[in-house]
């Protein structure tokens, strides 16, 4: 999985948690492109490697635009080890389909493994191929579009009369060859999600190069009888890895483009999730690998985790002396009048509104900013206000404020799905 998946994956995962914390039912869904030209090309690439490994390098030459990665060779070797050379005599279509499906299965398993390591578990893996077939989502969506007078035929192709619904030009949905376009698949998928499965809102996370597609999709929503504002898009900008002030383009381990797995071999999952969630999606991101491995205040995730560990240390030390936090109802918070105390109380009280604003703006980076400010505000409080050795009422109030701060840190780090150590 490339770094775009790494950034988009954590943005979607954290945003889903934010939705759940603000009272919504939310499902995490991975849309799997398992059909179309690129997948067919995978089948042809597998077929060529299959015969190459069996000593035949001429019958099925490698496609000019095929998949050249070593993973295709690995998949072909694995197939031969499991099933031998039986596909040599199989019909071409059957052979390509079996080899393609075998490679896809292995790719998906590897993706799920990488995502699990990254602490992302999708509720649904939706296969694009499931949209097609008689009576499938494509047929149902086309019926809805036909009812709204959104279709016409020309030059042997089926067209979407998108200009009727606000777009600048009409779009082909089914080519004269009989094959559907990706646009038709996207329309059918969203019809399925909104109408068939009944979701109120859908958030798609795409690369910034899909900006035009996101804009024109409003007309498709109208054509299937849905309010366009129910579909929202997060468009991610590029990620640049930096080490020693230089851009990192290749993995030191593989010598190829850096993948999510490569990144997690170098830095912690905590750092990866925090860093990828620390910028708004519409800004380009510079990911400093040197900072991500530091164990000091320069590393924001370490800084936040240290604040929690520091509070846990305070609570442990006082507990060893028999001093425990009291119930909030038995604490006089009016004694906390110092500016640092007031600032911390006010900041902790902002969390519910921050969650609502993050959900409304589809901006998970609000959570990383908030938790960093929480840690900073706590450190200022702790440096200015002693807990142990103060008059009983003040000590009780400050101790309770420490405990509540630790709870807020745990809450926010759980939303980002980052560990919250009590010792560092």
C-alpha positions in Angstrom: 0.0 0.0 0.0 1.4 3.4 -1.0 1.6 6.5 1.2 -1.6 7.9 -0.2 -3.3 4.9 1.4 -1.5 5.5 4.6 -2.7 9.1 4.8 -6.2 8.5 3.5 -6.6 5.4 5.7 -5.9 7.1 9.0 -8.0 10.2 8.0 -11.0 8.0 7.3 -10.4 5.8 10.4 -10.1 8.8 12.8 -13.0 10.6 11.2 -15.1 7.5 11.7 -14.2 7.5 15.4 -15.2 11.2 15.6 -18.5 10.4 14.0 -19.1 7.6 16.5 -18.1 9.8 19.5 -20.6 12.5 18.3 -23.5 10.0 18.2 -23.5 8.7 14.6 -23.7 5.1 13.4 -20.7 4.9 11.0 -19.2 2.1 8.9 -15.7 2.0 7.6 -15.7 0.7 4.0 -13.0 -0.1 1.5 -14.0 0.1 -2.1 -12.0 -2.6 -3.9 -11.4 -2.1 -7.6 -11.5 -5.8 -8.6 -12.8 -5.4 -12.2 -12.0 -3.4 -15.3 -9.0 -2.8 -17.6 -6.4 -2.6 -14.8 -7.5 -5.9 -13.3 -7.6 -7.6 -16.7 -4.1 -6.3 -17.3 -3.1 -8.0 -14.0 -4.4 -11.3 -15.4 -2.3 -10.9 -18.6 0.8 -10.0 -16.6 0.3 -13.1 -14.4 -0.2 -15.3 -17.5 3.1 -14.0 -19.0 5.0 -14.6 -15.8 3.4 -18.0 -15.4 4.7 -19.2 -18.8 8.1 -17.5 -18.2 8.6 -19.5 -15.0 7.7 -22.7 -16.9 10.4 -21.9 -19.5 8.2 -20.4 -22.3 9.2 -16.8 -22.9 7.7 -16.3 -26.3 4.1 -17.6 -26.5 2.7 -14.9 -24.1 5.0 -11.9 -24.2 4.7 -9.5 -21.3 2.2 -6.7 -21.9 3.9 -3.4 -22.7 1.8 -1.6 -20.0 1.7 -4.7 -17.7 2.6 -4.9 -14.0 6.3 -5.1 -13.7 6.6 -5.5 -10.0 8.3 -8.5 -8.3 5.0 -9.2 -6.5 3.6 -10.5 -9.8 6.5 -12.9 -10.2 6.0 -14.0 -6.6 2.3 -14.6 -7.2 3.0 -16.7 -10.3 5.6 -18.8 -8.4 3.1 -19.3 -5.6 0.4 -20.5 -8.0 2.8 -23.0 -9.6 3.9 -24.3 -6.2 0.3 -24.8 -5.2 -1.3 -26.0 -8.5 1.5 -27.0 -10.8 1.3 -26.3 -14.6 -2.2 -27.4 -15.1 -3.3 -24.1 -16.5 -0.9 -24.5 -19.5 -3.6 -26.3 -21.4 -6.6 -24.4 -20.0 -8.6 -22.0 -22.3 -7.0 -18.6 -22.3 -9.9 -16.8 -20.6 -10.1 -19.4 -17.8 -6.4 -19.3 -17.3 -6.2 -15.5 -17.0 -9.2 -15.4 -14.7 -7.8 -17.9 -12.3 -4.4 -16.3 -12.3 -5.9 -12.9 -11.9 -8.1 -14.0 -9.0 -5.2 -15.7 -7.3 -3.1 -12.6 -7.5 -6.0 -10.4 -6.3 -6.6 -12.6 -3.3 -3.0 -12.4 -2.3 -2.9 -8.7 -2.8 -6.0 -8.2 -0.7 -4.7 -10.4 2.1 -1.5 -8.4 2.2 -3.4 -5.1 2.2 -5.5 -6.3 5.1 -2.4 -7.4 7.0 -0.8 -4.0 6.5 -3.9 -2.2 7.5 -4.3 -4.3 10.6 -0.8 -3.5 11.6 -1.7 0.1 11.1 -4.8 -0.4 13.4 -7.3 0.0 10.7 -10.1 -2.6 10.4 -12.8 -2.0 7.8 -16.4 -3.1 8.5 -17.0 -3.8 4.9 -14.8 -4.6 1.9 -17.0 -3.8 -1.1 -16.1 -5.4 -4.4 -16.6 -3.3 -7.4 -17.3 -6.5 -9.4 -20.5 -7.0 -7.3 -22.1 -4.0 -9.0 -22.5 -5.8 -12.3 -24.6 -8.7 -13.6 -28.3 -8.9 -14.3 -30.4 -7.1 -11.8 -27.3 -5.8 -10.0 -26.6 -2.3 -8.8 -25.7 -1.0 -12.2 -29.1 -2.0 -13.7 -30.9 -0.6 -10.7 -29.1 2.8 -10.9 -29.7 2.9 -14.6 -33.4 2.4 -14.1 -33.5 5.3 -11.6 -31.6 7.5 -14.2 -34.0 6.5 -17.0 -36.9 7.4 -14.8 -35.4 10.9 -14.4 -34.8 11.2 -18.1 -31.1 11.2 -17.6 -30.0 8.8 -20.4 -29.8 8.7 -24.1 -28.0 6.6 -26.8 -25.6 7.9 -29.4 -22.9 6.4 -31.6 -23.7 3.0 -30.1 -23.0 4.1 -26.6 -25.2 4.9 -23.6 -24.8 8.5 -22.4 -25.6 10.4 -19.2 -27.3 13.7 -20.1 -25.2 15.4 -17.4 -25.7 18.9 -18.8 -29.4 18.6 -17.8 -28.3 18.2 -14.2 -25.7 21.0 -13.9 -22.5 19.5 -15.5 -20.6 21.2 -18.4 -20.7 18.1 -20.6 -22.5 14.8 -21.0 -20.7 11.5 -20.0 -20.4 8.1 -21.5 -21.7 5.3 -19.2 -21.5 2.3 -21.5 -19.1 2.3 -24.4 -20.0 1.0 -27.8 -18.1 -2.1 -27.0 -20.6 -2.9 -24.3 -18.3 -2.2 -21.4 -19.3 0.2 -18.6 -17.1 3.1 -17.7 -15.7 3.7 -14.2 -18.1 6.6 -13.9 -21.1 4.2 -14.2 -19.6 2.0 -11.5 -19.2 5.0 -9.2 -22.8 6.0 -9.8 -24.1 2.5 -9.1 -22.0 2.2 -6.0 -23.3 5.4 -4.4 -26.9 4.5 -5.4 -26.4 1.2 -3.6 -25.0 2.9 -0.6 -27.6 5.6 -0.3 -30.8 3.9 -1.5 -30.2 0.1 -1.2 -28.3 0.2 2.1 -29.9 3.4 3.4 -27.0 5.6 4.6 -27.9 9.2 5.3 -24.4 10.6 4.4 -21.3 9.2 2.6 -17.8 10.5 2.8 -15.4 9.5 0.0 -11.6 9.9 0.5 -9.8 10.4 -2.8 -6.5 11.7 -4.1 -6.3 15.4 -5.1 -6.2 14.3 -8.8 -9.9 13.4 -8.5 -10.9 17.0 -7.9 -12.8 17.3 -11.2 -14.6 14.0 -10.7 -15.8 15.1 -7.3 -17.3 18.3 -8.8 -19.1 16.6 -11.6 -20.5 13.9 -9.3 -23.1 16.4 -8.1 -25.0 16.0 -11.4 -24.9 12.2 -11.0 -26.5 12.5 -7.5 -29.3 14.6 -8.9 -29.8 12.2 -11.8 -30.4 9.3 -9.3 -32.8 11.4 -7.3 -30.5 12.3 -4.4 -29.5 15.6 -2.8 -25.8 16.2 -3.8 -24.8 17.5 -0.4 -25.4 14.1 1.2 -22.2 13.0 -0.6 -19.0 14.6 0.7 -15.4 14.3 -0.5 -12.1 14.5 1.3 -9.4 15.1 -1.3 -5.9 14.4 -0.1 -2.8 16.2 -1.1 0.6 14.6 -1.6 2.9 13.3 1.1 6.6 13.9 1.0 8.9 11.9 3.2 12.0 13.7 4.4 15.1 12.4 6.2 18.1 14.6 7.0 16.5 17.5 5.1 16.4 15.4 1.9 13.3 14.0 0.2 13.1 10.2 0.5 11.9 8.5 -2.7 13.0 5.0 -2.2 12.9 2.4 0.6 16.3 1.5 2.0 15.1 -2.0 2.4 13.7 -2.7 -1.1 15.2 0.1 -3.2 11.7 0.9 -4.5 8.9 3.4 -3.8 8.2 3.6 0.0 5.1 1.7 1.0 3.1 1.7 4.2 4.9 -1.5 5.3 8.3 0.1 4.7 7.3 3.2 6.8 6.1 1.1 9.7 9.4 -0.8 9.7 11.1 2.5 10.4 8.8 4.3 12.8 6.1 3.4 15.3 2.4 3.0 14.3 1.7 5.7 16.9 3.9 8.2 15.1 2.6 7.3 11.7 -1.0 7.7 12.7 -0.4 10.9 14.6 1.7 12.5 11.9 -0.7 11.6 9.0 -3.5 13.1 11.0 -1.7 16.3 12.0 -2.4 18.3 8.8 -5.6 19.2 7.1 -6.2 16.9 4.1 -6.1 19.8 1.6 -2.5 20.7 2.4 0.6 19.0 1.1 2.4 17.2 3.9 6.1 16.9 4.7 6.6 13.9 6.9 10.0 14.2 8.8 11.2 10.7 9.6 13.9 12.1 11.9 11.4 13.8 14.1 9.1 10.8 14.1 11.7 8.6 15.8 12.8 11.2 18.4 12.0 10.6 22.1 11.7 14.3 23.1 9.4 17.2 22.9 10.2 17.7 19.2 8.2 14.6 18.4 4.5 15.7 19.0 3.2 12.2 19.7 5.9 11.6 22.3 5.2 15.0 23.8 1.5 14.1 24.3 2.1 10.6 25.5 4.7 12.0 28.0 2.1 14.3 29.4 -0.2 11.4 30.2 2.7 9.3 31.7 3.7 12.3 33.8 0.2 12.6 35.3 0.1 8.9 35.9 3.4 9.2 37.8 1.9 12.0 40.0 -1.2 9.9 40.8 1.0 6.8 41.6 3.3 8.8 43.9 0.5 10.4 45.8 -1.4 7.1 46.0 1.6 5.5 47.6 1.2 8.1 50.4 -2.5 7.3 50.7 -3.6 10.4 48.8 -6.3 9.6 46.2 -8.4 11.8 43.9 -11.8 12.5 45.4 -15.2 12.4 43.6 -15.7 15.6 41.6 -18.8 16.4 43.8 -16.5 16.5 46.9 -13.9 18.9 45.4 -14.1 22.7 45.6 -12.9 23.8 42.1 -13.5 27.4 43.0 -10.2 27.3 44.8 -8.5 27.0 41.4 -8.0 30.6 40.6 -4.5 30.8 39.1 -4.3 31.6 35.4 -2.7 28.3 34.5 -5.5 26.4 36.4 -8.2 28.4 34.7 -6.6 27.9 31.2 -6.4 24.2 31.7 -10.1 23.9 33.0 -11.3 26.0 30.0 -9.3 23.9 27.6 -10.6 20.6 28.8 -14.2 21.9 28.6 -13.7 22.6 24.8 -13.4 18.9 23.9 -17.1 18.3 23.1 -17.2 21.3 20.8 -14.0 20.4 19.2 -15.4 16.9 18.3 -18.5 18.5 16.8 -16.5 21.0 14.8 -14.2 18.2 13.6 -17.2 16.1 12.5 -18.8 19.1 10.7 -15.7 20.2 8.9 -14.5 16.6 8.2 -11.2 17.6 9.7 -9.6 14.9 12.0 -6.5 17.1 12.4 -8.5 19.2 14.9 -8.0 16.3 17.3 -4.2 16.2 17.0 -4.0 19.9 17.4 -6.4 19.8 20.4 -4.5 17.0 22.2 -1.1 18.8 21.6 -2.6 21.9 23.2 -3.9 19.8 26.1 -0.4 18.5 26.8 1.1 22.0 26.5 -1.5 23.6 28.7 -1.1 20.8 31.3 2.7 21.3 31.4 2.3 25.0 32.0 -0.2 24.2 34.8 2.1 21.6 36.4 5.2 23.9 36.3 3.3 26.7 38.0 1.1 24.9 40.4 2.3 22.3 43.0 -0.1 19.4 43.8 1.6 17.7 46.8 2.2 19.7 49.9 -0.5 22.3 49.4 -3.5 23.1 51.7 -5.9 20.1 51.6 -8.6 21.8 49.5 -6.2 23.1 46.9 -4.4 19.8 46.7 -7.7 17.9 46.2 -8.8 20.2 43.4 -5.4 20.1 41.6 -5.2 16.4 42.0 -8.6 16.0 40.5 -7.7 18.4 37.7 -4.7 16.2 36.9 -6.9 13.1 36.8 -9.4 14.7 34.5 -6.6 15.9 32.2 -5.4 12.3 32.0 -8.9 11.2 31.1 -9.1 13.8 28.3 -5.7 12.7 26.9 -6.9 9.1 26.9 -10.1 10.0 25.2 -8.5 11.9 22.4 -5.7 9.4 21.9 -8.3 6.6 21.7 -10.1 8.5 18.9 -6.8 8.7 17.0 -6.2 5.0 18.1 -2.8 5.8 19.6 -1.4 4.1 22.7 -1.5 5.9 25.9 1.3 4.7 28.2 1.3 5.3 31.9 5.1 5.0 32.2 7.8 6.4 29.9 
